[in-house]
């Protein structure tokens, strides 16, 4: 079972309740605080499953449905659209969620760990957080990220995320004028981490990233999300 790390973090007992009323004792297989994803195991037969979609095919404006347990109201369904893709949001004082899906489907406390599905019922995200005191600002971990975490936990017991080794900023007109950059869009490299892959590859502060693997890069969020989709050691 996929859920959020913050749902099971610190728990001494986990109970999983199915829609048919059956209850199971759950065991945490592994967690990843970086993506706020956890994998829980139960023992049973005839367990219901959902079809996982491909979050890379999502488009802004696409209709989605959130399912969850807000304020203990189990099996609650809310609808909305994909508001934005590849958002980097601050989940806590120490954690940032990278490449999450933003939706205006109503998400409340208790929705965490529940699925965000497309109109064919395929899971495209895991509802994770909201901005308090805001209207229609909900965020879901993309299902592609959740699948990657799931596979890594089952294989290695943990997840290791790749890093390019840069500090950068989305190129704006002001930044272009300030640093005399000719490129009109991309990611301006502010600093290179010593000993990183970026340094070994010859990237330097002042460079502008415009494409990676022939894919256009226009924001720092996009660069971080794309790198996170890779594995450590990939070229």
N, C-alpha and C positions, 0 to 999 in steps of 0.2 A: 504494500500500500504506500502510495506517495502522499506526503503531507508536508507541512512547514516545519522547519526545525524549531521555531519558536512555540509551536503547538505542543511538542513533546519535551522541550528542554526543561530539565530539572524534575521531570515527572518520576514518581516512584511506582506508579501503577498506570497502565494504559488499557482502556476498554474500547473495543471497536464494536459499534452497533451497526448492523446492516438494515436496509429498508424493510426487510421481511421480519424484523424484530429480533433476529438472532444476535447474541452478544459473544464476543471472543476476547480473550486476553491477548494483548499485543506486546510484541517484543521489538525494541529498536535494533535494527540491523546496522544502521550507520546514519550519520548526519553531516551536513555541510553548512556551517554558519555563513559562509561567503554568499551562497545562493539562497540561503534560508530554506533548504530542502532536507527532508528526512525520509528514510525508508523504514517502514514498520512491517513486521511479519506476523501473520496469524495462521493457525492450523485449522483447516476445515475442508468441507467438500461442497461441491456445487456453488462455488463462490462467484458472484456476479463480477463482470469485468467491463471496462469501457474501452472504446477505440481511441487511441492517441493519434492526433493529427500532426500537421507540420506547421509550426508557428512561423517559419520563414516565408510562407505564402500569404500571410495575413496582410490585409490592406486597411488603411485608415477609412473609417466610415462603414466597415463591414459589421453586420449585426452579430451579436454574441449573447450568450445566456450564462449567467452565474448561478451556481447551485451551492447551497450551503446550509448552515445551522445558525443564522444570526440570532443572537440573544436567546439561544435555546429553541428557536422555532425551526425544527428539523424539516428537511426537504423543501426549503424555501427557494423559489426560482425568481430571478430578476433579469430584466433584459436591458440591453444598451448597445452601444457600438464601440468599435476600436477607436479610441481617441488619438492615440499616438503609438509609435513603435520605437524600440531601442532607447528607452528612457533610462538614464542613470539617476536613481533617487536615493536620498539619505534615509536609511531605515532606522538608524540609531546613532548615538554619538560616535560610535566606532565602526559602523558597518554601512557600506554603500551597496545597493543592488544594481547590477549592471545589465543593461539590455532588457529591461522589463517592459511588459505590454501595459499601456494605460487604457482604461475603459471607464465609461460613465454608467455602466450597469451598477445598481446600488449594491455596495459592499459594506458590511457592518461587522463589528466584533462577533466572532463566531463563524464568519465566512472563511476564515483562514484555512488553507489546506484543501478547500473545495475546488471543483473544476470550473473553468471558464470554457464553454463549448461553442462551436459554430452551429449553424442551423441544421447541419447534418448529424449533430450529436458527437462530433469528434472533439476531444479535449485539446485545446490550443494553449491553455495556460492554467496556472494554479494561483487562485486568489490569495493575496499575501498581505497587503497593507492598504491603508487609506490615509489621506491627509485629514487630520482632525479639524473640525469646524469648517470643512470645505464641502462644496456640493459637487457630486459627480466626479471625484478624483480618486479612482481606485487603481491599484496596480497588481499585476499578476506576473509571476515568474513564467517565462515562456516555456512551453512544454518541451521544446528542443533542449533547453538548459536542464530541465528536470530529468529528461531521459538520459542526458549525458551524466548527470550526477548519479542516477540510479545504476547505470551500467558500471560506473567506476566503483561505487560502493560494493556492488555485488562481486566485482572482480578483485578489487584491491583493498576494500574496507574503508577507503577514503578517496578524496578527490584532490588532485593537484592541478591548479589553474595556471595556464601559460601567461607570461608577461612579455611585452615587447621591450620595455625598458626605457620609456620616454615619459616626460611630462610635457603636455601640449595643450593647445587651446584651439577651438574652432576659429578659423581665419575670418576676421571681420574687416570692414573697410578701415576702421581705426588702426587695427594691428598692421594691416598691409601698409598704410601710410607711415606708421611709426617706425617700422623696421625696413621700409623701402622694399617690400615684397611685390613682385610682379604678378604672382598668381592671384586669381580672383576668388577662388574657393579651395578649401582643403583644411588641413590641420597643421598649424605652426608648431614646430618643435621648440620648446623653451629650454629643456634640459635633457641630457642623456644620462642614464644610470650607469655608473662605472661597472664594468664586468658583464654587462647585459648583452643580449643578442643584437640589440640595436647598435651598440658600440662596435661589436665585432663585424657587423654588416657595413659599417662606415657611415651610418647616419650621424648627423651633427646638429647641434643647436642652431637654429636659423633655417634649417631645411623645412620644406612644406611637403606633407604627405598628401598626394592627390588621388592615388589609387593603390590598392593592395590586391595582388592576384587578379589584375585587370578589373577589379570592382571599384567603382567610384567612391571616394571617401570625402565627405563634406563636413563632418562633425567629429569632435573628439569622442562623443558617445558611440558613433558608428565604428570608429577605429577600435575602441575598447571591446565592443560587442563582437566584432569580427575576430579579433585576436582570441577572445574567450571561447569562440566556437572551435578553435583549433586545439591540438594536443601539444604538450611539452615535447620539444624536439622536432616539431614540424618546421619545414622551411617555407 
